[in-house]
Amino acid sequence: MGEIGIPGAPASPTTSISVGTLYTNIFVGNRVSISLDSDAVDVSGATIISVVTSGGSVTIGGLAGGIEDQIVFIYKSSSANNLIIEHNEATGTQKIITHDTSDITLTNYGGIMLIFSGANWFEINR
């Protein structure tokens, strides 16, 4: 809890402001690269997940190690094969919830942005 001053206001502020936890790892976290199917891609400290599909299609059923309000970007770095992101996969560690409740299949380049609620990852943008 701290006090702030406003120009032109009395010298002794009577209003307090409280700022909760502020995550600053957006765009500055680590990069993870995967090329195999996983229901628990470790995103501890990560912001970018590069999925290499040049050796075959890759399916992601969940993430692991996420912290509340963490944002990650998953992108397909090859035009070959498919990247499949499963909606609410039964065996997913930290499940991915898509906006239309269906699996996402990227057949060319592309990606998805997710935010972690503390329980599940929610699609923000595709």
Beta strands, then each sheet from edge to edge (+ up, - down):
strand 1: 2-3
strand 2: 16-17
strand 3: 30-34
strand 4: 41-42
strand 5: 46-51
strand 6: 58-60
strand 7: 63-64
strand 8: 71-76
strand 9: 83-85
strand 10: 96-97
strand 11: 104-106
strand 12: 110-116
strand 13: 121-125
sheet 1: 1+ 2-
sheet 2: 3+ 5+ 8+ 12- 13+ 10+
sheet 3: 4+ 7+
sheet 4: 6+ 9+ 11-
end
